[in-house]
Amino acid sequence: MIIHPITPVYDENSKILILGSFPSVKSREDGFFYGHKQNRFWRVISSVFESETPITTEEKKKFLLQNRIAIWDVIASCDIEGSSDASIKNVTANDLTRILNNADIEKIFVNGKTAERYYNKYIKAEICREAICLPSTSPANAAWNVDRLVEAWKIIR
């Protein structure tokens, strides 16, 4: 069983919440979201907001908060082999009320089908809110290049 090691990023001004499934090995090592160099998340959202791509953890946190974005993951703990979403078992979901009670979240987005599946299974009924599924920024989603991802992700603005 692996416990999610990264605290959510949000403040009282956050308007949108983006949820991944569970952090990769690299993200868990780095102690921050989307840490694998091949993951396109930071390139995509910085393009959506027409900003420089943040590099350091502090730059990433600042970028998120400046753009009123809260970020976390659906899964609080699970059994997982490496970073393989397909291997996820024994899921415990994160309690999103921690964010929802402290920020006026207008929309919830999930990064990919795995996050959507676990959101719908474990969280949706608890908080009675829909999540909009965006195409995954993972390198495993090779069918989507960065330009296509940016177009799809523009909905978060």
C-alpha positions as CSV (number, residue, x, y, z in Angstrom):
1,M,0.0,0.0,0.0
2,I,1.4,3.4,-1.0
3,I,0.1,6.5,0.7
4,H,-0.1,9.7,-1.5
5,P,2.8,11.8,-0.3
6,I,2.0,15.2,-1.8
7,T,-0.3,17.8,-0.2
8,P,-2.8,19.6,-2.4
9,V,-2.2,23.0,-3.8
10,Y,-5.0,25.5,-3.4
11,D,-6.0,28.7,-1.6
12,E,-9.3,30.6,-1.0
13,N,-9.1,32.1,-4.5
14,S,-8.9,28.8,-6.3
15,K,-11.8,28.4,-8.9
16,I,-10.9,25.2,-10.7
17,L,-9.7,21.9,-9.4
18,I,-7.7,19.6,-11.5
19,L,-7.4,16.0,-10.3
20,G,-5.0,13.3,-11.5
21,S,-5.2,9.7,-10.5
22,F,-2.1,9.0,-8.4
23,P,1.4,10.4,-8.5
24,S,4.0,8.6,-10.6
25,V,7.2,7.2,-9.0
26,K,9.1,10.3,-10.2
27,S,6.4,12.7,-8.8
28,R,6.5,10.8,-5.5
29,E,10.3,11.1,-5.4
30,D,10.2,14.8,-6.3
31,G,7.4,15.5,-3.8
32,F,5.3,17.3,-6.4
33,F,2.7,16.8,-9.1
34,Y,3.7,15.7,-12.7
35,G,7.4,15.4,-11.9
36,H,8.2,13.1,-14.8
37,K,10.0,15.0,-17.5
38,Q,7.9,13.2,-20.2
39,N,4.6,14.3,-18.7
40,R,3.2,17.2,-20.6
41,F,1.0,18.7,-17.9
42,W,3.2,21.8,-17.1
43,R,3.8,22.5,-20.8
44,V,0.1,22.2,-21.6
45,I,-1.3,24.4,-18.8
46,S,1.3,27.0,-19.2
47,S,0.5,27.2,-22.9
48,V,-3.2,27.4,-22.1
49,F,-2.5,30.5,-19.9
50,E,0.1,31.8,-22.3
51,S,2.8,31.7,-19.7
52,E,6.4,30.5,-19.4
53,T,6.5,26.8,-18.3
54,P,7.3,26.7,-14.6
55,I,10.3,24.6,-13.7
56,T,10.8,24.6,-9.9
57,T,8.2,23.4,-7.4
58,E,7.9,27.0,-6.1
59,E,7.3,28.3,-9.7
60,K,4.7,25.6,-10.2
61,K,2.8,26.4,-7.0
62,K,2.9,30.2,-7.8
63,F,1.7,29.5,-11.3
64,L,-1.3,27.4,-10.1
65,L,-2.3,29.9,-7.4
66,Q,-1.9,32.9,-9.7
67,N,-4.3,31.2,-12.2
68,R,-6.7,30.2,-9.5
69,I,-6.0,26.5,-10.0
70,A,-6.2,23.9,-7.2
71,I,-4.5,20.6,-7.9
72,W,-4.6,17.2,-6.2
73,D,-5.3,13.5,-7.1
74,V,-8.3,11.3,-6.7
75,I,-6.5,8.5,-4.9
76,A,-5.2,8.9,-1.3
77,S,-3.6,5.4,-1.2
78,C,-3.5,2.3,-3.3
79,D,-1.4,-0.7,-4.4
80,I,0.4,0.2,-7.6
81,E,3.3,-1.3,-9.5
82,G,5.7,1.5,-10.5
83,S,3.7,4.2,-12.2
84,S,1.2,1.9,-14.0
85,D,-2.4,3.1,-13.7
86,A,-3.5,-0.3,-15.0
87,S,-2.0,-1.9,-11.9
88,I,-3.9,0.2,-9.3
89,K,-5.8,-1.8,-6.7
90,N,-7.2,-1.4,-3.2
91,V,-8.0,2.3,-3.7
92,T,-8.8,4.8,-0.9
93,A,-10.0,8.2,-2.3
94,N,-8.8,11.6,-1.1
95,D,-11.4,13.7,0.8
96,L,-12.0,16.7,-1.4
97,T,-13.9,18.6,1.2
98,R,-10.5,19.7,2.4
99,I,-10.4,21.9,-0.7
100,L,-14.1,22.4,-1.4
101,N,-14.8,23.8,2.1
102,N,-12.0,26.4,1.7
103,A,-12.2,27.5,-1.9
104,D,-15.0,28.5,-4.2
105,I,-14.4,25.7,-6.8
106,E,-16.6,26.4,-9.8
107,K,-15.4,23.4,-11.9
108,I,-13.7,20.1,-11.4
109,F,-11.5,18.5,-14.1
110,V,-9.9,15.1,-14.2
111,N,-6.6,14.5,-16.1
112,G,-7.4,11.4,-18.1
113,K,-9.7,8.3,-18.0
114,T,-8.1,6.7,-15.0
115,A,-8.7,9.7,-12.8
116,E,-12.3,9.9,-14.3
117,R,-13.0,6.3,-13.5
118,Y,-11.9,6.5,-9.8
119,Y,-13.5,9.9,-9.4
120,N,-16.8,8.5,-10.6
121,K,-16.5,5.4,-8.5
122,Y,-15.4,6.9,-5.2
123,I,-16.0,10.7,-5.1
124,K,-18.8,11.9,-7.3
125,A,-21.7,10.5,-5.1
126,E,-20.0,11.9,-1.9
127,I,-19.7,15.5,-3.2
128,C,-22.6,15.5,-5.8
129,R,-20.5,17.2,-8.4
130,E,-19.6,16.2,-12.0
131,A,-16.0,16.3,-13.2
132,I,-15.1,17.1,-16.8
133,C,-12.6,14.6,-18.2
134,L,-9.7,16.1,-20.2
135,P,-7.3,14.0,-22.3
136,S,-4.4,12.7,-20.2
137,T,-1.1,14.6,-20.3
138,S,0.8,11.4,-19.6
139,P,3.3,10.3,-22.2
140,A,1.3,7.0,-22.4
141,N,-1.4,9.0,-24.2
142,A,0.7,9.1,-27.4
143,A,-2.4,9.7,-29.6
144,W,-2.5,13.3,-28.3
145,N,0.4,15.6,-29.2
146,V,1.0,18.8,-27.2
147,D,-0.9,21.0,-29.6
148,R,-4.0,18.8,-29.5
149,L,-3.8,18.7,-25.7
150,V,-3.5,22.5,-25.4
151,E,-6.6,22.9,-27.6
152,A,-8.6,20.4,-25.4
153,W,-7.3,21.9,-22.2
154,K,-8.3,25.5,-23.1
155,I,-11.7,24.7,-21.5
156,I,-10.1,25.3,-18.1
157,R,-9.7,29.0,-18.7
